[in-house]
Amino acid sequence: MFNTSKLIIQNDKKIEVTDFGLHNTDAGPDFFNGKVKIDETVWAGNIELHINSSDWIKHKHQFDKAYNNVILHVVYNNDKQILDKDGNDIPTLELKDLIDKSLIENHSKLIDQSGADISCRNQIKTVDEFTIQSWLSRLAIERLERKAEEIQVTLHQNQNNWEETFYQYLFKYFGLKVNPLPFELLAKNTVLKIIEKHHSLFAIESLLFGQAGYLEDDIEDEYFQKLKKEYQFLRSKFELSPLDKNLWKMLRLRPNNFPTIRIAQLSTLLSREARLFSKVIETNSIKELQELFAVKASEYWDTHYQFGELAKEETLKKIGINTINTIIINVIVPFTFVYGKVNQKEELVDKALKFLENIKPENNSIVKDWTELGVKSSNAMHTQSLIELKNNYCSQKKCLNCSIGNKILQS
């Protein structure tokens, strides 16, 4: 956002930045492998940014060899001559007279709003709909790309085993916001190949409840005792070690979201189809996916929420549609997307995006906040974009990296 038509460094030499290079977010110069043309000479090297040129001394760059190859020092205020290791001036570009003062004022007003989690809360209604929607479309892809990178890291750790990786993510999101970590640990502690060896619901329940630490107690309950006996056999056979039961959180959870109910539902799901990833990739509609995951806990849980404690009334413990949609949005869509990318199958990438477009918008505090500001959502593609915007731009005050923020700054 500065005037690039007449860039001048010391001694009135003309400079043209032909390549900014790669932005470095770690230690060392801010940009690697840039290219600049000073008069008629092209220089290749690193570029460093500061507010004041004296910050070079303040940050002790003169003692760091990583800065020996800096070809351009870009500063707002050139308050001190900076020399390289050979005693020559480091080419310095001052931006103070090239940036419109109103931009700086607008930016300060935008990010300095005390307590505002969304800095443009009072100005967003001045931004045109095309700018907002174009930016949100880009953010949807950005969010998927970021999730894809996370999946690929886990996939690498699992020796490129897609089924195992999907299994771990599925467990993690069954924990919702309260128990994602213990569910993820449960999946890693009970590898899929052990589950695949057992086709009965009872055996899988024994494995999962035992591995979750729920069968370490001594409860006078016939079904509990049967599960415990089965688990003791399986534990010895496969040399298993249970998690600490205290990992599971119950505070402020609705009974239908208790870890016991979720584990029982997962058991039913895995007893029907252990290799779920292959099944998921073959599905072509949201309805098919919702039917695949529409299972209920075993009969024991119709009258229980915890072992040995009868519930006040009998109810089927089905996986709710909101939970299923959460799994589709956060597990199935990213996996379909990344699998399509890795295997160069564009039809799968397109299918992942269509899934998002065909799911109802999520209902959470972030989405409600945007709705109150006039940014409405018609599907999960929009809500995922708004979550990405809030968490990775607004909360981090990255207004300069946001198309909405840029529009407000220049208005």
N, C-alpha and C positions, 0 to 999 in steps of 0.2 A: 504493500500500500504506500509506496513512495515513488517519487519521480525518477524513472530509470533512463530518461533520455539524455541527460547530461551528467554523467558520473565523472567526478574529478578527484584525484588523490593529491598527495603532496607535490609541490612544484608544478601545479597545474597540468599534470599528466592525465590524459583521458584513459578511462578504464571501462572495460566491458566484461561482465561476468557471463561467460558462454556456457558454463556448467557448474551448478552449485555443488555437485558431488553427492556423497551419501551422508545423510544426517546421522551423526554419532550420538547415541544416548548414553554411552558409557564414558569412562575417563578418557582424556585426550581432547584434541581439537574438535570443534563442533561439527565440521563437515570434512569428510575425507575425499581425496581425489577430485578436487574441483579444478576448473580451468578458467583463467582470466587473461584478457588481452590488455596489456598496458602499452599505450601508443601502438607500436607495430610488433611488439613481442608477446608471444603466447607463453604463459607460465602454467605449470601443472603442479598441484600440491594441495595442502590443507587450508581451510578457512576457519578463522576464529571470530566469535562474536562477543562483544562486551557492551555495557552501557557507557562506561568511560574507558578511554584507552589506558588510563592509569591502573585499571583493574588487572591488566597484564602483570604488573609488578605486585599488586595486592595478592594475586593468586599464585605468585611465585613461578610463573611459566618460564621465566628466564633461566631457571635451574632444572627444567624438565626437558629432556632430549626429545620427547614426543612432539614438542612445539618447534623444533628446529626447521621443519619443512613447511611452516606456515607461509603462504604466498600472499595472503590478504587478511588484514585485520579490519573488521567491520564494526564501527562503534557509533553510538548516538552522539557522544560528545568527545572530541579529540582534545583532551586536556593535557596530554603529555607525549613527548616524542619517545617512541619505542624502537629499540635497536635489536637486530638479530645477533646470533653468536659471533658473527664476524664484524660487528660494529656498524652495520649498514641499517638505514631506515627500513622498517617493515612497512610495505605499502599499506596505507590506512585510508579507509573510506568512511567519511563522517556523514551521518544521515540527518543531523539536526535540522538543516535548512531544506531538506528534501521531503520531510514528512509534514503533512498538513496538521497544524496544532489541534484542530477540531477533532481529528481522529484520536489523538492521545487523550483529549478531554472526554470524548465519548467512551473510549475504552475504560478509562478510570471510573467513570460513572457506572458503567455496566458491571464491572467485576467487584466494585467496592460496596455494593449494596449489602449492608449488614444483615446477616441472617438469611439472606435469600438463597435458597438452594438452586433456583433457576434464575440466573441473573437477568434474563430478558423478560421476566414475568410481566413487567409493566409496559413493555414495548412490542411484544411478539405479535400483537394484533395489528401492528402497522406493516408487518411483512406479508407480501403477496402469497397467495395459495400455491402458485407454481414453484416458487423458491422452496417453500416448506415441503411440498410433496416430492420434489426432485431430490432433496436432501434426505428425506426419510427413505426413499427407494434405495439410495446409495448405502444408507446405514444398515438396512436389512441384509444386504450382501456382506457388508463389513462385519456384521455380527456373526454371520454364518462362517465367513472365512476365519475369524478368530476362534470360533468353536472347533472348526475343522483342524486347525493347528494343534489345539489341545488334544483332540482325539488321536491325531497322528503321533503325538508324543507317547500317549498311553499304548497305542497300537505297536509302536516300536518296542516298548518295554515288554509287550506280550508276544514278541517274535512274530508280528504281523498276523496274529490270530484274531480275525474279525469277530468271531462268535464270542470269544472270551472277553474281548474289549467291550462289545455291546452289552454283554451280561453284567459287567461291572458298572457301566453307566446306568443301565436299567435299575439296578439295585440302588445306586446313589440317588436317583430321582424318585424312587419309591419312598425315600426318607423325607421328601419334601423339604421344608425349610428347617425343621427341627432336628432330624436325624440322618442327614445325608452321609456324614462321616462313618457312623457305626454300620450303616447299610453297605457302604463301599468296602469297609473292612471285612464285613461278613462275606461279601462276594469274593474278595481276595483270599480270605481264610478258608473258603469252600469252593475250590476251583470247579469250573463247569464240567470237566471230564469225570469228576466224581458223581455229580448230579446225573450225568448222562447214563451212568451205569445202573440207575434205578428208575423204574417206570411207575412204581406205585406212589400214590399221593402220601400214604402213611410213611414210607421210607424217606421221601424228600422232606416231609415235615419234621421227621426225627433228626435228619441231618441239619436242617436250617435252624430249628429251635435249639438243638444241642450246641451247634457252633456259635449261636448267638449268646450262649451262656444261660439260657432260660431253663435248662434241665439239670442244673447243678443243685437246685433246692430239693427238699424232700416234702412234697405236697401230697396229701391224702386225696388223690383224684385218680380214678381208674385210667382215664385217657392219658393223663400226665405220666403215670407209672409205665404204661405201655410204650409211650414215646421214649421215655428215659431208658428203658431196658433195650429197645432197638438201637438207640444212639450209643449206648455203652458198647454194643457189639460192633457198630460201624466205626466208632472212635478207635477201637483197638485194631480193627481190620485195616483202616487207612491211616493210622497214626496221626489222628487229628488232635487239635488243641482248641478249646472254646475261647471265645472272647469273654471279657469281664462284663457281666450283666449290668454293672453300674454305668457302662457307656451309654446306655439307652436313656433318652430323656422323655419324661411324661408330662412335665409341667405345662399347663394351659393347653394340652392337646384334647381335642374331642375324642371320645371313645373309639369312633370309627377310624381314627388316625393313629391309634395305639400301635406301637411296633409289633405287638403280637398279632394284630389283625393284618397288618401289612405283610408280615412274614408268612402268615397262613395263605393270603391271597397269592403271593409269589409262588408258594409251594404248588397251589392248584395250577397256576399258569405254566410252571416248568414241568409239571407232571403231564400236561397236554402236549407241550412242544418245548423241549429243552433248547434246541438250536433255533432260537427265535429270530436271529438276524437274517438267516436265509429266507424265512417265512415273510419277514417284514419287507425285504427287497422285492419280493414277488408281488406284493399288494399294489393295487393301482388306485385305491380310493380311500378317503377318510372313513367311510362307512365300514369297509373291510377291516381297517386297523382297529376301529372302535369295537367291532365284533370279536376280533382276535383277543383283545385285552379285557373284554367284558366277562370276567370270571368272578366267582365268589369263594370265600373261605370254606373249608370243610365243615361238615355238619356240627361238629363239636362247638364251633364258634358262633352258631346260631343262638346259643344260650350263654355265651361267655365273651368277655373282653380280655380277661386274664385267666391264667390257669387256676382252677379250684374255686373261682368266684362266680356264682350264678348271676346272670344279668337280670334286671327287673322285668324285661320282656324279651320275647324271642324275635329276632330280626335276621334276615339274610345279610351277610357281610359282603356285598358286591363292591367291586371297584367302581367308584363313581365316574361319571362322564367328565367332570372337571379334572380329576386325576389322570384319566386316560388322555385327555387333550394336552395336559401338561407334559406327559411322557412323549406324546407325538411331537410337540413343539421343541422340547429340549433334548430328546434322544433320537427319535426316529428321523426327524427332518435333517439334523446335522449329520447323522450317519449316512443317510441316503445321499446327501450333498457331497460329502467327502469321498464316499465310495465311487460316486460318479466321476469326481475330479481325478482320483487316483487311477481309475481304470479307463479314463477318457470316454466316458459314456454320458454325453450331454443330455440324453433323455432322462437319466436319473437326476441330474442337476435340475432340470426343468420340473421334474416330478416333485422334488423337494420343495421348490418354490410354490408350486401349485397347491401342495398340501397346506402350506402356511396361508395362502390366499383363501383356502376353503374351510378354515377353522374359525370359529367365532372369536372375537377379540377377547383377550385376557382381562380379568377383572381384579386389579390390584391397586395399591395406593398410588403407584407411579402413573398408571393409566388414568385413574380418576383425576389426578392433579392436572394432567395435560388436558383432559376433557373440560375441566373448569376454566382452563385458559383458552378454550376454543379450538383446540387441536383434537379432533375426534377420530375414532378408529372404527373401521368396518370389518376388519379381520385380524388374524394373528400376525400377519406380515407387518401391519401398522403398529401393533402393540410391541412387537419385538424391536422395531426401529425406535420407538419412544423410550423403551427401557435402555437401549444402547445409548441413545442421546443423553438421557438423564445420568446414567452411571459413568459413562466414559467421556462426556464432554461437560455437561452442566456442573456436576459435582466436582470436577477437576478444574473448573473455570477455564476451559479451552475454547473460549469464545472466538479467538482468532482462527481456530481450526474448523469452526462451524459455519456453514453457509448462512444460517439464520443470524448468527452473531455478526458476520461480515456485512450482511445487508443492513443491519441496524447501525453498525459503526459508520457506514458510508452514507447514511440517510441524512 
